[in-house]
Amino acid sequence: MMRVKQTTIACAVALLLAGCGFSKIKIEQVETVAVPEQWATQDKASALKLDTDWWKYFGSDELTKLVTEGNDNNLEIAAAVSRVQQAEAQAKIAGVSLLPSANLALNSGQDIPISSGAATTSASAALTISYELDFWGKNAASVEAAKASLRANFYDRETVALTVTSGIVSTYLQVLSLRDRLKIANQNVANAERVLKLVEAQSRAGAASTLDVARQRSAVAGQRASVPDLMQQESDAKIALAILLGKPPQNFTVEETGLATIDMPSIAPGLPSELLSRRPDIRRAESKLMTANANVAVARASLFPSISLTGSTGAQSSALLSLFNAPTLLANLSASLVAPIFDSGKLKNQQALAEAQKQELVYVYRSTIIGALSEVDKALGNIRSLEERYKLKMTEVEQARSAFSLSEIRYRIGVEDLMTLLDTQRSLSNAENELGLIKLQRLQATVTLYKALGGGWQDNITPPANEAPAAPASSPEIKPLPVP
């Protein structure tokens, strides 16, 4: 009778606290970020639609094969997958707090008197079921935090995959570009050696001085000196590519010999507002913010009392063998309430910490969106600039090649001096090398744009009904997120 009265009092106290101290979590709004209606650099020319297999637009079967291998074998992606699996386990662990727990205890013992008397044997069995009433929503908020963390890890995996894929494509193009530059360097060496033979012949005939021969030999040595450096750069790029593929670099080879067979794709960037659903890092930042929101709710709920219900049933007997024959049956039902009274401000400071962490992630979320918008506009402007530079440099190379050919002929017939020939030779070498660099930069700028646009990625996770969705493509601004 006394136990029932205590249980009733505990429940009454809980209801009293519910009526006096409980208040719903207030929902604040994250300040919106204005999204422009169009990009600052908008290409009106025909362009390819953004696709998840965007690397195929470069027209290389070998590149497609390498990207597939990288997605299967890259160690950073594998580590990100493991983090997703860890988050899944954490979400399942957090969900246990919403369910009752049951424990079965079996005990037996024998009391042996030291002086006199017979030994007595006793045994007992008890089944205990306990359940914490999630009166303030603390456990539910913990589950939501774990789910949001799981989503953040999933988006992190997609972000890593996009970064790795972009790295594979960019490094592959770098390898081919260095092979082109090696061809040009070897051709420049051959040109310089041909001119050296001509100068040496002129010297033997008395038409060129020893100084002219020394100058041309110096030019030949300078051209040859550029070859080993380019070979080392090409080797380093292949090693970097092998690492991205998760392969030992010793036996790794690239079959393609240059950029001649690589297409120069153009891409339609779409609307700026579409970027919000294309970038996994934006969704990751949003999920981390949701995790912080839930953690704030957990910290606030920790300030209120916790209410637990416990029920148990069992049997005990003084004879071990008669435990299930004629035991004494017992049952117990109890409720407990634990309220924080004095903890030196620990719970208050934990709440303040959660609030500050949430506010930090608000700024990170906004910064991620602004950074993504900036990356796309920067890539678009870079592509336009590089296209113009490439056209102008092509004209320069054509004219430099013509000038070198004419100066060589004029020097051969004796109407041009060696310094003019050397100048045209140097100009041609520099122009061809710069053209190769600009071509690589133009291709890599396209890779950067694909990455900045999310590489055709789409969010396949359906958020719960109480969670704010990503802004639709037609919206000119970001929808505010609920922040407790």
Secondary structure per residue as TSV (DSSP state, phi and psi in degrees):
chain	resnum	aa	ss	phi	psi
A	1	M	-	360.0	-42.3
A	2	M	H	-62.5	-40.0
A	3	R	H	-65.3	-40.7
A	4	V	H	-62.7	-39.4
A	5	K	H	-64.7	-41.7
A	6	Q	H	-63.9	-41.0
A	7	T	H	-63.0	-41.6
A	8	T	H	-63.6	-41.6
A	9	I	H	-62.8	-43.5
A	10	A	H	-60.9	-43.2
A	11	C	H	-66.3	-37.4
A	12	A	H	-64.6	-40.8
A	13	V	H	-61.7	-41.3
A	14	A	H	-61.3	-45.2
A	15	L	H	-65.0	-36.4
A	16	L	H	-63.9	-43.5
A	17	L	H	-63.5	-37.8
A	18	A	H	-62.3	-39.4
A	19	G	H	-74.7	-28.0
A	20	C	H	-98.0	-41.6
A	21	G	H	-107.1	-15.2
A	22	F	-	-84.0	134.8
A	23	S	-	-140.3	144.0
A	24	K	-	-66.8	152.0
A	25	I	-	-69.0	128.2
A	26	K	-	-75.5	141.0
A	27	I	-	-103.3	118.0
A	28	E	E	-100.0	169.3
A	29	Q	E	-118.4	136.2
A	30	V	-	-75.3	133.6
A	31	E	-	-59.6	133.3
A	32	T	-	-72.6	154.9
A	33	V	-	-109.6	122.0
A	34	A	B	-68.8	127.0
A	35	V	-	-107.3	127.7
A	36	P	-	-64.9	156.3
A	37	E	S	-76.1	-25.8
A	38	Q	S	-150.0	167.3
A	39	W	-	-77.7	152.3
A	40	A	S	-64.3	-36.9
A	41	T	S	-111.0	101.9
A	42	Q	-	-112.0	117.9
A	43	D	-	-88.9	119.2
A	44	K	-	-88.9	-4.6
A	45	A	S	-71.2	163.1
A	46	S	-	-63.9	137.1
A	47	A	-	-142.2	160.8
A	48	L	B	-79.1	148.0
A	49	K	-	-74.4	142.5
A	50	L	-	-64.8	128.5
A	51	D	-	-132.8	154.0
A	52	T	T	-66.9	-23.8
A	53	D	T	-102.3	46.5
A	54	W	G	-61.1	-26.8
A	55	W	G	-66.8	-19.5
A	56	K	G	-67.3	-20.5
A	57	Y	G	-68.1	-13.9
A	58	F	G	-80.2	-6.9
A	59	G	-	73.3	26.7
A	60	S	-	-118.9	116.9
A	61	D	H	-66.0	-35.7
A	62	E	H	-64.9	-40.4
A	63	L	H	-63.0	-43.0
A	64	T	H	-60.1	-41.5
A	65	K	H	-63.4	-42.6
A	66	L	H	-67.1	-38.8
A	67	V	H	-63.8	-41.1
A	68	T	H	-62.0	-44.4
A	69	E	H	-63.2	-39.5
A	70	G	H	-64.1	-42.7
A	71	N	H	-65.2	-27.1
A	72	D	H	-85.9	-32.5
A	73	N	H	-117.7	-8.8
A	74	N	-	-62.6	133.2
A	75	L	H	-74.3	-30.6
A	76	E	H	-67.6	-39.1
A	77	I	H	-65.1	-41.9
A	78	A	H	-61.1	-40.3
A	79	A	H	-65.4	-38.7
A	80	A	H	-65.2	-36.5
A	81	V	H	-63.7	-39.8
A	82	S	H	-63.4	-37.0
A	83	R	H	-65.8	-35.1
A	84	V	H	-63.9	-42.7
A	85	Q	H	-63.9	-38.4
A	86	Q	H	-63.3	-42.4
A	87	A	H	-65.4	-36.0
A	88	E	H	-61.7	-43.6
A	89	A	H	-64.4	-40.4
A	90	Q	H	-63.4	-39.1
A	91	A	H	-64.3	-39.0
A	92	K	H	-67.8	-39.3
A	93	I	H	-63.2	-43.0
A	94	A	H	-64.5	-33.4
A	95	G	H	-68.4	-20.1
A	96	V	G	-64.3	-29.2
A	97	S	G	-65.2	-17.0
A	98	L	G	-87.0	-5.1
A	99	L	S	-113.4	155.7
A	100	P	-	-68.3	157.6
A	101	S	E	-117.2	144.5
A	102	A	E	-128.6	139.8
A	103	N	E	-135.6	138.5
A	104	L	E	-113.1	126.1
A	105	A	E	-120.1	128.3
A	106	L	E	-119.1	126.8
A	107	N	E	-133.7	143.9
A	108	S	E	-146.3	149.2
A	109	G	E	-159.2	164.8
A	110	Q	E	-134.9	125.7
A	111	D	E	-96.9	119.8
A	112	I	-	-111.9	113.0
A	113	P	-	-68.3	145.5
A	114	I	S	-81.1	-40.6
A	115	S	S	-90.9	-64.8
A	116	S	S	-151.0	168.3
A	117	G	S	105.4	163.9
A	118	A	-	-91.7	150.7
A	119	A	-	-70.8	144.6
A	120	T	E	-119.1	140.5
A	121	T	E	-114.9	136.1
A	122	S	E	-133.1	154.4
A	123	A	E	-148.5	151.7
A	124	S	E	-149.6	155.0
A	125	A	E	-140.9	135.5
A	126	A	E	-142.8	136.1
A	127	L	E	-112.1	119.9
A	128	T	E	-115.7	129.5
A	129	I	E	-121.8	125.6
A	130	S	E	-127.2	150.9
A	131	Y	E	-151.1	129.4
A	132	E	E	-95.0	121.5
A	133	L	E	-68.6	120.9
A	134	D	-	-82.9	62.3
A	135	F	T	-65.4	-35.5
A	136	W	T	-102.2	2.0
A	137	G	S	81.1	14.6
A	138	K	H	-64.9	-47.5
A	139	N	H	-67.3	-39.5
A	140	A	H	-63.7	-38.7
A	141	A	H	-66.7	-35.9
A	142	S	H	-63.2	-39.6
A	143	V	H	-65.0	-43.4
A	144	E	H	-63.2	-37.5
A	145	A	H	-62.9	-41.4
A	146	A	H	-66.6	-39.4
A	147	K	H	-66.3	-41.8
A	148	A	H	-64.9	-37.1
A	149	S	H	-64.7	-37.5
A	150	L	H	-62.1	-45.1
A	151	R	H	-63.0	-40.2
A	152	A	H	-61.8	-39.1
A	153	N	H	-69.4	-35.1
A	154	F	H	-64.1	-46.1
A	155	Y	H	-65.5	-32.3
A	156	D	H	-64.3	-39.8
A	157	R	H	-62.6	-41.7
A	158	E	H	-66.9	-35.8
A	159	T	H	-65.7	-43.5
A	160	V	H	-61.9	-43.2
A	161	A	H	-61.8	-42.2
A	162	L	H	-64.7	-40.9
A	163	T	H	-64.6	-43.5
A	164	V	H	-64.4	-45.2
A	165	T	H	-60.6	-45.0
A	166	S	H	-62.4	-38.8
A	167	G	H	-64.7	-39.4
A	168	I	H	-63.4	-48.3
A	169	V	H	-62.8	-46.6
A	170	S	H	-64.1	-42.5
A	171	T	H	-69.9	-37.1
A	172	Y	H	-61.6	-44.3
A	173	L	H	-63.4	-34.7
A	174	Q	H	-65.7	-40.6
A	175	V	H	-60.0	-46.9
A	176	L	H	-66.3	-37.9
A	177	S	H	-63.7	-41.2
A	178	L	H	-66.1	-33.0
A	179	R	H	-68.0	-37.5
A	180	D	H	-63.6	-43.0
A	181	R	H	-67.2	-31.9
A	182	L	H	-65.5	-40.2
A	183	K	H	-60.8	-45.0
A	184	I	H	-63.9	-41.9
A	185	A	H	-62.4	-43.4
A	186	N	H	-65.6	-36.7
A	187	Q	H	-65.8	-39.0
A	188	N	H	-65.9	-35.4
A	189	V	H	-63.5	-43.7
A	190	A	H	-63.0	-40.6
A	191	N	H	-62.6	-44.4
A	192	A	H	-65.2	-38.4
A	193	E	H	-67.5	-36.7
A	194	R	H	-64.7	-41.2
A	195	V	H	-66.9	-36.6
A	196	L	H	-61.1	-43.1
A	197	K	H	-60.7	-38.5
A	198	L	H	-65.7	-43.1
A	199	V	H	-66.3	-39.8
A	200	E	H	-64.6	-39.2
A	201	A	H	-65.1	-40.3
A	202	Q	H	-63.6	-37.0
A	203	S	H	-66.6	-42.0
A	204	R	H	-64.7	-30.0
A	205	A	T	-85.5	-3.1
A	206	G	T	85.3	7.9
A	207	A	S	-93.7	-8.0
A	208	A	S	-134.9	148.3
A	209	S	-	-89.0	168.8
A	210	T	H	-63.3	-32.5
A	211	L	H	-62.4	-39.9
A	212	D	H	-62.5	-41.0
A	213	V	H	-63.4	-44.0
A	214	A	H	-63.0	-40.0
A	215	R	H	-62.8	-43.6
A	216	Q	H	-71.0	-36.3
A	217	R	H	-62.4	-36.8
A	218	S	H	-64.6	-39.5
A	219	A	H	-64.4	-40.1
A	220	V	H	-63.2	-44.4
A	221	A	H	-62.8	-38.0
A	222	G	H	-65.0	-40.3
A	223	Q	H	-66.2	-40.5
A	224	R	H	-66.3	-32.6
A	225	A	H	-66.3	-24.4
A	226	S	H	-76.2	-20.1
A	227	V	H	-68.3	-51.1
A	228	P	H	-58.6	-36.9
A	229	D	H	-64.3	-42.8
A	230	L	H	-66.2	-36.3
A	231	M	H	-64.0	-40.0
A	232	Q	H	-67.9	-40.3
A	233	Q	H	-61.5	-40.9
A	234	E	H	-64.8	-39.8
A	235	S	H	-65.6	-43.1
A	236	D	H	-62.5	-39.5
A	237	A	H	-66.0	-38.7
A	238	K	H	-65.1	-39.4
A	239	I	H	-63.2	-43.9
A	240	A	H	-61.4	-38.9
A	241	L	H	-66.8	-40.8
A	242	A	H	-62.5	-38.8
A	243	I	H	-63.7	-41.7
A	244	L	H	-62.7	-29.9
A	245	L	T	-85.9	-3.6
A	246	G	T	71.0	32.6
A	247	K	-	-120.0	150.2
A	248	P	-	-65.7	136.0
A	249	P	G	-75.4	-12.2
A	250	Q	G	-63.3	-39.8
A	251	N	G	-107.6	14.3
A	252	F	-	-88.9	135.2
A	253	T	-	-135.0	155.8
A	254	V	-	-116.4	125.4
A	255	E	-	-78.9	-39.9
A	256	E	-	-63.0	144.4
A	257	T	-	-101.0	-13.0
A	258	G	-	-177.6	-175.8
A	259	L	G	-87.8	4.2
A	260	A	G	-61.4	-33.8
A	261	T	G	-93.9	1.3
A	262	I	-	-87.9	129.5
A	263	D	-	-78.8	154.6
A	264	M	-	-106.2	88.2
A	265	P	-	-73.4	154.5
A	266	S	-	-119.2	144.9
A	267	I	B	-127.5	141.6
A	268	A	-	-86.8	116.1
A	269	P	-	-74.5	-17.0
A	270	G	-	73.8	-159.0
A	271	L	-	-93.0	147.5
A	272	P	G	-57.9	-35.8
A	273	S	G	-66.2	-24.3
A	274	E	G	-68.5	-19.2
A	275	L	H	-62.7	-26.7
A	276	L	H	-65.0	-28.2
A	277	S	H	-102.2	-0.2
A	278	R	H	-100.1	-20.4
A	279	R	-	-103.3	116.5
A	280	P	H	-67.0	-26.1
A	281	D	H	-70.3	-30.5
A	282	I	H	-67.4	-43.4
A	283	R	H	-66.4	-33.3
A	284	R	H	-64.6	-46.0
A	285	A	H	-61.3	-37.9
A	286	E	H	-66.0	-41.5
A	287	S	H	-67.1	-37.2
A	288	K	H	-64.3	-36.5
A	289	L	H	-65.5	-39.6
A	290	M	H	-63.1	-38.0
A	291	T	H	-61.6	-44.3
A	292	A	H	-64.3	-38.2
A	293	N	H	-58.8	-46.0
A	294	A	H	-66.5	-36.4
A	295	N	H	-65.3	-33.9
A	296	V	H	-63.7	-42.1
A	297	A	H	-63.1	-38.6
A	298	V	H	-63.4	-44.6
A	299	A	H	-64.0	-38.8
A	300	R	H	-68.5	-42.1
A	301	A	H	-66.7	-25.8
A	302	S	T	-66.7	-17.4
A	303	L	T	-75.2	-16.6
A	304	F	S	-97.1	162.0
A	305	P	-	-65.1	152.9
A	306	S	E	-105.5	137.0
A	307	I	E	-117.1	126.4
A	308	S	E	-126.0	141.5
A	309	L	E	-111.6	135.8
A	310	T	E	-133.2	131.5
A	311	G	E	-129.1	140.2
A	312	S	E	-143.0	150.5
A	313	T	E	-145.2	149.0
A	314	G	E	-173.6	-171.1
A	315	A	E	-145.0	149.1
A	316	Q	E	-141.8	152.3
A	317	S	E	-151.7	152.1
A	318	S	S	-83.1	-10.5
A	319	A	S	-119.2	126.8
A	320	L	G	-61.4	-43.3
A	321	L	G	-72.3	-19.0
A	322	S	G	-100.5	15.9
A	323	L	T	-57.7	-43.6
A	324	F	T	-102.0	12.6
A	325	N	T	-97.2	-62.6
A	326	A	S	-140.9	64.1
A	327	P	-	-81.9	171.3
A	328	T	E	-92.1	119.9
A	329	L	E	-90.0	137.4
A	330	L	E	-127.9	149.8
A	331	A	E	-145.3	147.7
A	332	N	E	-148.5	138.4
A	333	L	E	-134.3	127.0
A	334	S	E	-143.5	157.0
A	335	A	E	-129.6	141.4
A	336	S	E	-130.9	147.2
A	337	L	E	-130.4	124.3
A	338	V	E	-119.9	119.5
A	339	A	-	-120.7	134.1
A	340	P	-	-69.7	130.1
A	341	I	-	-110.3	-53.3
A	342	F	-	-143.6	117.4
A	343	D	-	-133.2	23.0
A	344	S	T	60.6	27.8
A	345	G	T	82.1	12.6
A	346	K	H	-60.9	-50.8
A	347	L	H	-66.4	-38.2
A	348	K	H	-62.3	-42.8
A	349	N	H	-69.8	-32.3
A	350	Q	H	-65.0	-38.6
A	351	Q	H	-65.2	-42.6
A	352	A	H	-62.8	-38.4
A	353	L	H	-63.0	-45.8
A	354	A	H	-62.6	-39.7
A	355	E	H	-62.9	-44.1
A	356	A	H	-66.2	-39.0
A	357	Q	H	-65.2	-39.6
A	358	K	H	-62.8	-43.6
A	359	Q	H	-64.2	-36.3
A	360	E	H	-60.4	-43.9
A	361	L	H	-71.1	-24.8
A	362	V	H	-61.2	-47.4
A	363	Y	H	-66.3	-38.0
A	364	V	H	-63.6	-41.5
A	365	Y	H	-61.6	-47.5
A	366	R	H	-64.3	-41.1
A	367	S	H	-64.1	-37.9
A	368	T	H	-62.2	-42.4
A	369	I	H	-66.3	-47.3
A	370	I	H	-62.6	-40.8
A	371	G	H	-62.6	-39.7
A	372	A	H	-64.5	-44.3
A	373	L	H	-61.4	-39.2
A	374	S	H	-67.7	-39.0
A	375	E	H	-61.7	-41.9
A	376	V	H	-65.8	-48.3
A	377	D	H	-62.7	-38.9
A	378	K	H	-64.1	-42.4
A	379	A	H	-64.9	-41.4
A	380	L	H	-62.6	-44.9
A	381	G	H	-64.5	-38.0
A	382	N	H	-65.4	-40.0
A	383	I	H	-63.5	-45.7
A	384	R	H	-61.3	-43.8
A	385	S	H	-64.3	-43.1
A	386	L	H	-68.5	-34.7
A	387	E	H	-62.4	-42.9
A	388	E	H	-66.7	-41.5
A	389	R	H	-64.0	-38.2
A	390	Y	H	-65.1	-41.7
A	391	K	H	-62.7	-44.9
A	392	L	H	-66.3	-39.0
A	393	K	H	-69.6	-33.3
A	394	M	H	-60.7	-43.6
A	395	T	H	-62.1	-41.4
A	396	E	H	-63.1	-41.8
A	397	V	H	-64.7	-42.7
A	398	E	H	-60.7	-44.5
A	399	Q	H	-69.3	-37.6
A	400	A	H	-66.1	-37.7
A	401	R	H	-66.5	-40.6
A	402	S	H	-65.9	-42.1
A	403	A	H	-63.0	-41.1
A	404	F	H	-65.4	-42.3
A	405	S	H	-62.8	-43.5
A	406	L	H	-67.4	-41.8
A	407	S	H	-66.6	-32.6
A	408	E	H	-66.9	-42.1
A	409	I	H	-64.9	-44.4
A	410	R	H	-65.7	-36.2
A	411	Y	H	-68.0	-36.9
A	412	R	H	-63.0	-36.1
A	413	I	H	-92.5	-0.1
A	414	G	T	88.8	16.3
A	415	V	S	-106.0	5.5
A	416	E	S	-136.6	145.0
A	417	D	-	-86.7	168.2
A	418	L	H	-67.5	-34.7
A	419	M	H	-61.3	-38.3
A	420	T	H	-65.5	-40.9
A	421	L	H	-63.6	-43.2
A	422	L	H	-63.8	-39.0
A	423	D	H	-63.7	-44.6
A	424	T	H	-68.4	-33.7
A	425	Q	H	-65.8	-43.8
A	426	R	H	-66.8	-40.8
A	427	S	H	-63.3	-41.2
A	428	L	H	-64.5	-43.9
A	429	S	H	-61.3	-46.0
A	430	N	H	-65.9	-41.8
A	431	A	H	-65.4	-42.1
A	432	E	H	-66.3	-39.1
A	433	N	H	-66.0	-42.2
A	434	E	H	-67.0	-34.7
A	435	L	H	-63.7	-41.8
A	436	G	H	-62.7	-40.0
A	437	L	H	-65.4	-41.8
A	438	I	H	-66.4	-38.9
A	439	K	H	-62.0	-42.6
A	440	L	H	-64.0	-44.8
A	441	Q	H	-61.1	-37.9
A	442	R	H	-64.8	-43.3
A	443	L	H	-66.1	-43.4
A	444	Q	H	-68.4	-29.0
A	445	A	H	-64.8	-35.1
A	446	T	H	-65.9	-41.0
A	447	V	H	-60.7	-43.4
A	448	T	H	-61.4	-39.0
A	449	L	H	-66.9	-44.1
A	450	Y	H	-56.7	-45.2
A	451	K	H	-65.0	-43.9
A	452	A	H	-62.0	-30.6
A	453	L	T	-86.7	1.7
A	454	G	T	91.6	3.3
A	455	G	T	62.0	28.7
A	456	G	T	78.8	8.4
A	457	W	-	-68.9	142.8
A	458	Q	-	-129.7	142.7
A	459	D	-	-77.7	117.3
A	460	N	-	-99.0	1.3
A	461	I	-	-85.2	128.8
A	462	T	-	-92.5	114.1
A	463	P	-	-70.4	154.3
A	464	P	-	-60.6	164.1
A	465	A	T	-64.6	-27.2
A	466	N	T	-90.9	11.5
A	467	E	S	-112.0	141.1
A	468	A	-	-71.6	130.2
A	469	P	-	-78.5	168.4
A	470	A	-	-68.8	155.0
A	471	A	-	-65.5	139.1
A	472	P	-	-68.7	163.4
A	473	A	T	-63.7	-28.7
A	474	S	T	-85.7	-6.4
A	475	S	-	-77.5	135.0
A	476	P	S	-82.5	-3.7
A	477	E	B	-148.2	166.7
A	478	I	-	-79.6	133.6
A	479	K	-	-69.0	141.0
A	480	P	-	-69.1	148.2
A	481	L	-	-98.7	144.8
A	482	P	E	-71.5	127.3
A	483	V	E	-127.3	118.3
A	484	P	-	-72.1	360.0
